[in-house]
Amino acid sequence: MGKYEGNPVWDDVVPIPQDDGEGALAQIAYTDEYAEAMGYLRAIMAAKEYSPRVLDLTEHIISMNAAHYTVWLYRASTLRALNTPIDKELSWMNEVALQNQKNYQIWHHRQILIDQLYPSISSDPAAIQALADSELAFMTQMFDEDSKNYHVWSYRQYLVRKLGLFNSPAELKSVENLLRKDIRNNSAWSHRFFLVFCNPEYSTPDSKATEYDARIPDAIVDRELAFAQAATFEAPQNQSPWNYIRGVLRKGGRKLSSVEQFAGEFVTLPEDDSAEDVKSSHALDFLAEAWSEEGKTEKADHALRLLADKYDRIRKNYWDWRRAPLKEKTSK
């Protein structure tokens, strides 16, 4: 006898079995426990029942298969119908998320909960801050397990927009801490860029990451450049801060050549190639782009040739492709 058959709480429900059609070629071999629980859920959904026992049933199914999207949606509808306290559901979800870290449905469900909760606290800054602190603490716990979990970062971006956390010192500090812990965390770099350059207080709505935004204050551009430049000294061969510097310069409407002297601290290219000193292939790439931008085609071509033949030979075809238009300019 299963968990539900013979249970007086469920005596009034006739389970609906799985119907894969006659002669199904790829019938899934469910466990008896899972098949029974889903049979009762189908019956509950058909009857459009929203009750505490439905929450118990969906929790049981999720414990066996946390990726079942339909179960999550019906659970959300039941929570809404019963007006269940959101904080209670969030606490339960914390444990489920830690046990299923790569599960998208969990984070979608969490967004539904926040969307449901937000109208009731939207005019209460203290309540918003309390929720933000709680969610940040939980995300930090998730990042301790996997600091590059895409689903958590995606949810974090949603939360920043929803709760208006662009100017939150705690949010920026948290990202800084993650980067100090792992300077190669590209997800953290991306979130910092979003946090700084999508801030509605001073950014142009829907401005693309690669576009100049006249509304961005020079002080912000200077601050972000300084932060990224410091990171390159810590790990010169880490591409993330070099890309971040490019993005900051474009947002600020500045040329790459404006930081040529900085990039030059990692690259020495005298006329005698035997005396060259390249501490970062990414700095060499950056200089090649800056020199090309300034019309210094011979210097740019020289840098790209070094990348192709010596410092990044695995991508030789790419560097040669970058050299092609430069060769055309010098041949004219």
C-alpha positions in Angstrom: 0.0 0.0 0.0 1.3 3.4 -0.9 1.6 6.7 1.1 -1.8 7.9 0.0 -3.9 4.8 -0.6 -5.7 3.9 2.6 -4.8 7.3 4.1 -8.1 8.7 5.6 -7.0 12.3 4.6 -7.1 11.2 0.9 -10.1 8.8 1.0 -12.3 11.1 -1.0 -9.8 11.3 -3.9 -9.7 8.8 -6.8 -6.2 9.0 -8.4 -5.9 9.5 -12.1 -3.1 7.3 -13.5 -0.5 8.3 -16.1 -1.8 7.8 -19.7 1.0 7.6 -22.2 -1.3 6.3 -24.9 -1.5 2.9 -26.4 1.8 1.4 -27.5 3.9 4.2 -26.2 7.5 3.8 -27.5 9.3 5.7 -24.8 7.3 5.1 -21.6 9.0 6.5 -18.5 9.6 4.0 -15.7 8.4 6.0 -12.7 8.9 4.6 -9.2 5.7 3.4 -7.5 5.9 6.2 -4.9 6.2 8.9 -7.6 3.5 7.4 -9.8 1.1 7.2 -6.9 1.7 10.8 -5.8 1.3 12.1 -9.4 -2.0 10.2 -9.8 -3.4 12.0 -6.7 -2.1 15.4 -8.0 -3.8 14.9 -11.4 -7.1 14.2 -9.5 -6.6 17.3 -7.3 -5.8 19.5 -10.3 -8.9 18.2 -12.2 -11.0 19.1 -9.2 -9.3 22.5 -8.9 -8.7 21.9 -5.2 -6.5 24.4 -3.3 -6.0 23.2 0.3 -3.3 22.5 2.9 -3.1 18.9 1.8 -2.3 20.0 -1.7 0.8 21.8 -0.3 1.8 18.6 1.5 1.3 16.6 -1.7 3.3 19.0 -3.9 6.1 19.2 -1.3 6.3 15.4 -1.5 6.5 15.3 -5.3 9.1 18.1 -5.3 11.2 16.1 -2.9 11.3 13.4 -5.6 11.4 15.6 -8.7 12.2 19.2 -8.1 12.2 20.0 -11.8 8.5 19.3 -12.4 7.3 22.7 -13.6 3.6 21.9 -13.4 3.8 20.9 -9.8 5.5 24.2 -8.9 2.9 26.2 -10.8 0.0 24.4 -9.0 1.8 24.9 -5.7 2.0 28.6 -6.4 -1.7 28.8 -7.2 -2.5 27.0 -4.0 -0.3 29.3 -1.9 -2.1 32.3 -3.4 -5.6 30.8 -2.8 -4.8 30.0 0.8 -3.0 33.3 1.4 -0.1 31.4 2.9 2.6 33.6 4.5 5.4 34.1 1.9 8.2 34.1 4.5 7.3 30.6 5.5 7.4 29.4 1.9 10.8 31.2 1.3 12.3 29.4 4.3 11.2 26.0 3.0 12.5 26.9 -0.4 15.9 27.7 1.0 16.5 24.0 1.9 15.1 22.8 -1.4 17.4 25.2 -3.4 20.5 24.1 -1.5 19.7 20.5 -2.4 18.9 21.3 -6.1 21.3 24.1 -7.0 20.9 23.9 -10.8 17.2 23.8 -10.8 15.5 26.7 -12.8 12.0 26.0 -11.5 13.0 26.8 -7.9 14.1 30.3 -8.9 11.1 31.0 -11.0 8.9 30.0 -8.1 10.9 32.3 -5.9 10.2 35.2 -8.3 6.5 34.4 -8.2 6.6 34.7 -4.4 8.4 38.0 -4.4 6.0 39.4 -7.0 3.1 38.3 -4.8 4.7 39.8 -1.7 6.0 43.1 -3.1 2.7 45.0 -3.3 2.1 44.6 0.4 5.6 46.1 1.3 6.2 48.5 -1.6 5.5 51.5 0.6 7.5 50.3 3.6 11.3 50.9 3.1 12.1 49.0 6.3 10.2 45.9 5.1 11.9 46.1 1.7 15.3 46.3 3.3 14.6 43.4 5.6 13.6 41.3 2.6 16.7 42.4 0.7 18.9 41.5 3.6 17.3 38.1 4.0 17.6 37.3 0.3 21.2 38.5 0.2 22.1 36.3 3.1 20.5 33.3 1.4 22.2 34.0 -2.0 25.5 34.3 -0.2 24.9 30.9 1.2 24.2 29.6 -2.3 27.4 31.2 -3.6 29.4 29.5 -0.9 28.4 26.3 -2.7 28.8 27.6 -6.2 29.8 31.3 -6.8 28.9 31.1 -10.6 25.5 29.6 -10.4 23.7 31.1 -13.3 20.2 30.8 -11.9 21.1 32.6 -8.7 22.8 35.4 -10.6 19.8 35.8 -12.8 17.5 35.9 -9.8 19.8 38.4 -8.2 19.4 40.7 -11.1 15.7 40.4 -11.0 15.7 41.2 -7.2 17.8 44.3 -7.8 15.3 45.6 -10.3 12.3 44.6 -8.2 13.4 46.0 -4.9 15.4 48.9 -6.3 18.7 47.9 -4.9 20.9 49.7 -7.4 22.2 52.1 -4.8 22.4 49.6 -2.0 25.8 49.7 -0.4 25.3 46.1 0.9 24.7 44.9 -2.7 27.8 46.5 -4.1 29.9 45.4 -1.2 28.7 41.8 -1.5 29.8 41.7 -5.2 33.1 43.2 -4.2 33.6 40.5 -1.6 32.9 37.8 -4.1 35.4 39.3 -6.5 38.0 39.6 -3.8 37.4 35.9 -3.0 37.7 34.9 -6.7 38.8 37.7 -9.1 38.1 35.4 -12.0 34.4 35.2 -11.2 33.0 36.5 -14.5 29.4 36.3 -13.2 30.3 38.7 -10.4 31.9 41.1 -12.9 28.8 41.0 -15.1 26.6 41.7 -12.1 28.7 44.6 -11.0 28.5 46.1 -14.5 24.7 45.7 -14.4 24.4 47.2 -10.9 26.5 50.2 -11.9 25.5 51.0 -15.4 21.8 50.0 -15.4 21.1 52.2 -12.4 18.0 54.2 -13.4 19.1 57.1 -11.2 21.7 58.1 -13.8 21.7 55.7 -16.8 19.7 55.8 -20.0 16.9 53.2 -20.0 17.5 50.2 -22.2 21.0 51.5 -23.1 23.1 48.7 -24.6 26.2 47.6 -22.7 28.5 48.6 -25.6 26.9 52.0 -26.1 28.1 55.4 -24.8 25.7 56.8 -22.2 26.1 60.6 -21.7 24.2 60.4 -18.4 26.8 58.3 -16.7 28.8 60.6 -14.3 32.5 60.8 -14.8 33.1 60.0 -11.2 31.4 56.7 -11.7 33.5 55.9 -14.7 36.7 56.8 -12.8 35.7 54.7 -9.9 35.0 51.6 -12.0 38.1 52.0 -14.0 40.2 52.2 -10.8 38.5 49.1 -9.4 39.1 47.0 -12.6 42.6 48.2 -13.0 43.5 47.2 -9.5 42.1 43.7 -10.3 44.3 43.3 -13.4 47.4 43.7 -11.2 46.2 40.9 -9.1 45.7 38.5 -12.0 47.0 40.0 -15.3 46.0 36.9 -17.3 42.4 37.1 -16.1 40.4 38.4 -19.1 37.3 39.6 -17.1 38.7 42.9 -15.7 40.2 43.8 -19.2 36.7 43.3 -20.7 35.2 45.3 -17.9 37.6 48.2 -18.6 36.5 48.1 -22.2 32.9 48.3 -21.2 33.4 51.1 -18.7 35.3 53.2 -21.3 32.5 52.7 -23.9 29.9 53.7 -21.4 31.9 56.7 -20.5 32.5 57.7 -24.1 36.3 57.4 -23.7 38.8 55.9 -26.1 40.7 52.8 -25.3 43.9 54.8 -25.9 43.0 56.9 -22.8 44.3 54.1 -20.7 47.2 53.1 -23.0 49.8 54.0 -20.4 48.1 51.7 -17.9 47.9 48.8 -20.3 51.6 49.5 -21.2 52.6 48.5 -17.7 52.0 44.9 -18.7 53.6 45.1 -22.1 57.0 46.2 -23.3 57.5 46.2 -27.1 60.9 47.7 -28.1 61.9 47.6 -31.7 64.1 44.6 -30.9 61.7 41.8 -30.4 64.2 39.8 -28.4 63.8 42.3 -25.5 60.0 42.3 -25.4 58.2 41.7 -22.1 54.6 40.6 -22.1 53.0 40.0 -18.7 49.5 39.7 -20.1 48.3 38.6 -23.5 45.0 40.4 -22.7 46.9 43.7 -22.3 48.6 43.1 -25.6 45.2 42.5 -27.2 43.9 45.7 -25.5 46.8 47.7 -26.9 46.3 46.3 -30.4 42.7 47.4 -30.3 43.7 50.8 -28.9 46.4 51.4 -31.5 44.0 50.3 -34.3 41.5 52.8 -33.0 44.1 55.5 -33.2 45.2 54.6 -36.7 48.6 53.2 -35.5 48.1 50.2 -37.8 51.7 49.0 -37.8 51.9 48.8 -34.1 48.5 47.1 -33.9 49.6 44.6 -36.5 52.8 43.9 -34.7 50.9 43.2 -31.4 48.4 40.9 -33.2 51.3 39.0 -34.9 52.9 38.4 -31.5 49.6 37.0 -30.2 49.2 34.7 -33.2 52.8 33.4 -33.3 53.9 33.5 -29.6 51.5 34.4 -26.8 48.2 32.9 -27.9 48.9 30.5 -30.6 45.9 28.3 -30.0 43.8 31.2 -31.4 46.2 32.0 -34.3 43.4 31.9 -36.9 41.5 34.5 -34.9 44.4 36.9 -34.5 45.3 36.5 -38.2 41.7 37.4 -39.0 42.1 40.5 -36.9 45.2 41.4 -38.8 43.6 41.1 -42.2 42.0 44.6 -42.3 45.1 46.2 -40.9 47.2 44.7 -43.7 44.9 46.2 -46.2 45.3 49.6 -44.7 49.1 49.4 -44.6 49.2 48.2 -48.2 47.3 51.2 -49.6 
